[in-house]
């Protein structure tokens, strides 16, 4: 077991032990009939794909009814992790994916100025190994280098405008601002993100084919506003008229049959919504009488509300459908380069589906078609509960619905498993160590920019590429907006809100967090809460005070 406080020497020893199979072309992770011989000595390419606010059970390969054939093929020919965790929110999750640290260690939850000087992003580790690094999509990591001038990505398309899928006003290419996209043009953000990734990869094939690549493909779908192409919405127009109660139950049943979960279906929680949501009266005044502010039973809605809510979920599904198609185009480009066999693909979602109901950007025009550029709709807590089925709560909470992410790993040349599940609990902090492992990272420096860096808290998931139940964390920590949690083995301590009491669950039998055992195990609650506070204090000390608070 690699514990979080393991020494750097031990980390490197394990890294080299597992990575030797990749670098030397040994068959530890590849079938004998796999053409690994032609790849002998070649470092693998890496593609990390991130969805935004996609629920745990939205994809078909995780129990959903949304058409995701690209992701389903990756799952069928790779492995799926059933207990992968995000941080519960977009920017902290992307911080972990890019730096390998808990966001609290680098002043990113909450964001407090620039990252500590010792913080590296993934290109800083990979470029010395010969990698070219590319990024397309959302960034959300303040103060980190994006383009080559700062030692970051060789090419980077960054979308800063998260309120407009059809005509973004703020985006940039290689740190140079691009002009705003004009209204009415043939532009859709999800397609544009894939286009830039394909352009970078085409250039790589033309000019740098002897080097491995790392590509960070960071979509904003299906994050609000619910904007989708009308032809995509049409495919789902009537699919959700039966309501979120039926959809939640059906997804839960599929997940159980797949062997992904073994818990009860969590109940709806109509009293729990984000504190910053608009009120029911405001929502209905701005959007119309079809809007619903709570996750109540579907039978309690009016016919008008049912019809309107079904359209909203159709748009959410259309956004994921389109993202899946665009992922397929990027994979087709990699295949055209002859690089697909030796490309490790990771797919995750940055948090659970969102119960937020707010209006930003260009506001909302009730007279326009739902899903079009002049509309501004959010999924809301009813459908968010379905998207996160079978788990409790939503994005920003650290109950299972907010932090559980699909994790698909696919690698034809290095992964013998096909369609298998991995139940090892893991976290986004593990992605960077895993990438470094498969890339054959050696003895990288313990300092950066002249400052000592804390040990990476995560661990390589490469052992799980071979079999299940071989990766064991000493603990997994969570903290966002005073929502707190700690997982130790199968025990999870969790609280929603600053003054809320601790809840205790045995996730081995109760992943849906339905039976609070805190009163039955007060000593365990005391010990785990003290342990959570220990890591909280330790991580804040490592981050240091924000730059503006440092006395000069």
N, C-alpha and C positions, 0 to 999 in steps of 0.2 A: 504494500500500500504506500502511495506517495502522499504524505501529509503536507498540509499547507506550510508548515514550518520546517520542511526538509531543507537540508543544506544545499547550496548551489552545486557543490561537487556531486552530491547524490543525484540531483536533478539531471545534471549533464550525463552522469553515468547511465541513468535509465534512458535518457534521450538517445544516447549513442547506441545502447543495446537494442532499442526498438527500431531506430532509424536505419541501422545497418542492413536490415532486411530490404528496405526500400532502395538505398543507395547502391547496394551490391547486386540487386536483382534476385536475391534469394526468394524462394517460394513461400516464405512464412505468411504472406498476405495474398498470394496469388495462386490461382489454380495452375496445375502443371501444364494444362493445355493453353494457358494464357500466353500471348506472345511477349512475355516479359524479357526474353532474351534480347530482342531488338531494342529494348529500353534500358539495358544494363548500363549502369553508371549515370543515367540521366535523372536529374532531379525532377520531381513531378511539378506540373503546373497546379495552381490553386485558384478556384473560383468560389468566392463566398457570396451567397445571395441572401439578401435581407428583405423580407416583407415588412410592411408598416401597419400595425394594428390589426393583423390577421389573427382570427381566433384559432385556438388549438385544434378544433375539429372542422375547420372550413375546407381544407383540402380533401379530396377523395380518399387518399391513402391514409388519412387520419379520421375517417368516418363520415366525411361531409358529402353532400350531394352536388356541390359545385364541380363543374367539369375542369379537372386539372390533369390532363393526360401527361403533360411533361413531367410534373412532379411525381405522378403515379409511376411513370417509367423509371425515374431515378430511384424511387423506393423499391420497386420490384427487382431492380438490378443492383441494389445497394442495401443499406441498413437504415432502420428508423429507431431513434432513441425515444423512449416513452416518457422519460422523466428529465427532460432538459429544461433549464430555467433561464429566463431573462431577468432583468432588474425590475420589470414592471412599467417601464416608461422608455420612450424612444431615445432621448439623448444619453441617459446613463447606460442603456444597453449597447448603443453604438460605441460608447466610450470603452466598454469592456471588450467588444469585438475588435477594436482598433489598437488598444493599448495592452490588453491582457490583465488589467487591474480592475478591482472593484472601483466604481466611480468615486466613492468616498476617499479613496487613496490618492486621487488626483484632482480633488476639488471640483468634481463635476456633478455632485448631487448633494446640495444644490450647486449650480454653476457659480464659481467665485473667481472670476478673472482667469488669467492664463494658467495652463497646466504647470505643475512643478517642473523645474529645469531638467530634472533627471528622467522625465517621461519620454519614452520612445513610442512611436507608432510603428505598425507592422513593417513598412518599407525599411526602417532603420535596421531591422534585424535581417531582412531578406536581401537587400541590395548588395551587402558585402558577400553574399553567397552567389551572386551572379544573376539575381532575379531582376526583371523589369516589372514595375508595379503600376497598376491602373485603377482608377476609381471613377464610377459614374453614378450619380444620384444624390441622395441626401447625405449631408455631412454631420452637422450637429455636434461637432467637437471643437469647442472654442480654443483658439490659441495654438492649435496643432498645425503642422505644415501639411499643405495639400499638394503642392507642386514641387518640381525638381529643385527650384532655387533654395528651398529649405531642407533638402535631403529627403523629401517625401515622395509623392507619387510622380512617375514620369509623365503621366497625363492625368488630368482630373476634370471631369465635368461636375459642377456643383450646383444643385438646385437649392436656393435659399427661400424661395417663395413656396410655402406649403399650403396656400389657400386657393391656388388656381391650377387646375390640371390642363386647361385649354390655352391659357394666355399668361404664363408666368411673367412677372415683372423683374424678378431678381434671380439671375443665374450667371454662371461664369465658366469659362474654359481656361484651364491652366492659369488660374488666378487673375484672368482678365475678364472684366465685366462684359457680358453680352447684351445686346439691345433687348428691350422688352418684346415679347411676342405679341404681335398685333391680334386684336379680336377678329374672329372669323377665319383665321388661317387654318390650314390643315396641320394642326399640331396637337399632340396629346402627350403629356409628360411621360407616361409609362413607356410609350414607344420611343420617345426621344432619349430616355435613359438607356434603353437597349441599343438604339442607333449609335450613341457615342461609344458604348462598350464595344460594339462590333467594329467601329472605325479604329479604335485603339488596337484591337486584336488584328485587324487587317494590316495595319502598319507594322505590328510586331512580326507578323508572318513575312512581310516583305523585307524588313530591315534587321530583325533581331531573332530570326528563327532558331539560332543556336542557343539562345538563352531561355530559361524557364520564365513563365509569367505568373504574377499574382494579380487577380482582378477582383475588386470589391464592388459588387453590383447591388446598389442600395436603393431599392424602390420606395416610393411613397404610397403605394397602393396597399390596402384599401383605406388609408387614413382619410378622415374628413377633409374637405367637403366631399360628399358622394357625387363624384363627377365620372361619367362613363360615356362611351360612344353609344349612341342610340341603337345601333345594330347589335351591340353586345347585350344591352339591356333587354332587347326583344327576345333573346334566347331564354330569359328567366321571367318574363312578364307575369305569367300565371303560376309559377312554381311555388310561391310562398303564400298563396291565399289560404292554405290550411293552418297557418299561424306558427308562432314560435314554440308553443307547447308541444305540438306534434313533431316539429323539426328537432327540438332538443331530445325528445324521447327516442326518436329514430336514430339520431347520431349516437346516443349513449348505447343503444342496442348494438349498433355496428361496431363500436369501439370494443364492447365486451366480446363480440364474436371474433374480432381480430386479435384478441389477447392483449390489447393496449391498456385497458383499465379493468379493474375487478370490483369497483365500488358502486355504491348507490348513485342514483341521479340526484344531484343537489337541488333543493327547492328554489323557486324564484324568491328574490329578496327585494320587494318593492320599496322598502324604506331606505335602501342604500343607493345613493346617487352621488356624483361629484358635487362638492359644495359650490362650485363655480357655475353650475348649470343654470340656464334661464328657468324661470318659474313656468308652471303650466300655463298661466294666463298670458305671460309674455310670448311663449312659444306659439300658442294658438293665435295670438294677435299678429305675430310676424310671419308665421308659416301657414296657419289655417287650422280648422277644427279637426283635421285628420291626425294631427301630431299628438303623441302620447309621451308623458314625461316619466313614467314609472314602468317597471317590469311586472305588470299585473297579469293575471290570467287572460289568455286570448279571448275567452268567452265573455269577458267583461267589457270588451271594446264594442263600439258601435260599428255598423256596417261600413260607414264612411272611414272610420279609423282603420278597420281591417284592410280595406282596399288601399289606403295610403301607405300603411306600414308594409304591406306586401311589396309595393313598388320600391320602397327604400331598401329592403333586403335584396330585391332583384338588382338594384344598382350595385350594392356591395358585392354580390356574386359576380356581376359583370366586370367589376374592377379586378377581381382575382382571376377570372377567366382570361382577361386580356393580359394580365401580368404573366400568367402561365404560358400564353402564346409567345410573349416577348422573351421569356426565359428560353423557350424552344429555339427562337431565332439566334440567340447568343450561343447556345449549344451547337446549333447547325454551323455557325461560323467556326467554332473550335474544331468541329469534325472536318470542315473543309480545309483546315490547317494541318490535318493529320495529327492533332494533339489530344483528341478526346480520350483515347485509351489511357493516357498518362496524366489526366487532369483530375485532381481531387475536388469534388464539388460538395460544398456544405450549404444547406438551405435552412434558414431559421426565420422566425417572426420576432420583431423587437419587443413585443409585449402582447398581452391578450387584447381582444376586441374592446372597443371603447364605448362607455356609457355616456360620454360627454354629449351635451346638447348646447352648442354655442353657435354664434354666427360671426364670421370675420370677413376679411377680404372685401369683395364687392357687394356684400350683404345678400339678401335673398329676395328674389322677385317671384311672388306666388303665381303670377300669370305664365311663367315660363315652364317648359317641360322639365319635370324632375330629372336630375342628373346632368342637365345642360349647364353651360358656363355661367348663366345668370341665376342659377339655383344655388342654395347653400344649405344642404341637409346633412344631418349626422345620423349615424346608425341608431343610437339611443339604447337604453338599458334592456329593453325587451329582446331585441335581436342580438345585442351583445351577449346576453345570457345564453342564447342559442349558439352563437359562434364559439363561445368558450365552453360549451357543453363537453363533458358533464360536470365541470368544475364551478366553484363559487366565485362570484364577483368579477371584476373587470380590470382593464388597464388602470394603473396607478395604485391599485391595492396589491398586497403581496400574499393574499390568499391564492390558491392554485389557479384560479381563472385569470388572474392578472399577470402571473409570472410563468405559466407553463407554455413552452414553445415547442412546435414540431422541430425536429432536427433530423434531416435526411443527409446521409453521407454516401457518396457514389464515387467509385474509382475502379474502372475495369481492370487496369493493370496491377493494382495493388490490393484489391479486396476480393477475397474468395467468396464471401457470404453473398447470397442473393435473396432479397426479400425477407431478411431476418430482423427480429426485434432485439433491441438492447435496453434492458431495464436499469442499467447503471445510472443513478442520479448524477447529473452534471450541470454545468453552468457556463454562461458565455465567457467567463474568465478562462475556460479550458480551450477555447478555439485557438488563441495565439500559441500556447504551448504545443497543441496538436500540429499546427502548421509548421512550427519550428522543428518538431520531431520528424515529420515526413520529409521536410526539406533538408534534413541532415545537419541541423545547426550544431556548431561545435562550441567552443569555450568563448562565448561572447563576453564582453567586458561587463564588470559589475558597476561601472560608472558611466554616466552620460552627461555631456556638457560640464564635466569636472565635478559632478556630484554623485554620491553613492545612491544607487537605486534600490528600493526594497525588492526582495525576491518576488517573482511572479507568484500570485496566490493560487493559480490554477494548476492543472496537471494535464498531461497528454492523454487523449482518449484513444490513441493508437492501439493499446492492448485490447480495447473493446472491438476493434476491427476484426479480431480473431474469434472472440467468444464473449458471451454474456457474463456479467457479474465478476468483473476483474478490475474495475476502477472504483476506488473507495475514497471519498473525501472524509477528512476529519470533521468538517463542518461546511455548510453553505450558508452565507449571510445575506440578509436583505434589509434595506432601509430606504424608503421613499415617502416623502411628505408625512413623516411621523408614522407611517405604516411600517411595522417592523416584523422580522421573522428570523428564525434560525432553524436550520435542519441539521440534525445529528443522527446519522443512521436513518431509521424510519420514523424517528420522532421529529415533529415540527411544532415549534412554539411560534405563535403569530398573534399580532394585535393590529386592529385597524384604528388609527388615530392616536394622538399623543396621550390622552387620558384613558384610553380603552384598556380593559383588563387583558392579560395574556390568556390566550386559548392554547390548548395542547391537543394534538392529534397524532394517532398512530397511522402513518400513511401506508403501511403495509396492507392494512385492511380497509382504510378509510381515507383514500386519496381525495375524496370529495368533501372532506372536512365537515362531516355531519354530526359527529359525536365528540363534543368537547370533554376531554379527560382531565382538565386542569384541577378540578376539585378532588379527583381521585389520586392525583400524583403531585401534591404540593411541593415536595422536595425536588422532584425533577423540574418543576416550573422554576423554583428558586435557583437551582444550579444552572439551568439553561439561560435564564434571564441574566444572571451574573456573567455567563460566558458571552452572551450577545453584547453586553455593555463593555466587556473587555476588548472585543474586536472593534466595536464602534470607536472606543477611545484610541485604540492602537492605529486604526486607519486614519482618523482625523489628525493624529500626531504626525503620521508619515506624510500626509498632504502638506502640513504646515499652514500657517496663516495666509490668507489671501494677500497678494502683492501689495495692495493699497494699505494693508494694515501692518506691514513690516516697518518697524522703526529704522530710519536711516541715520 
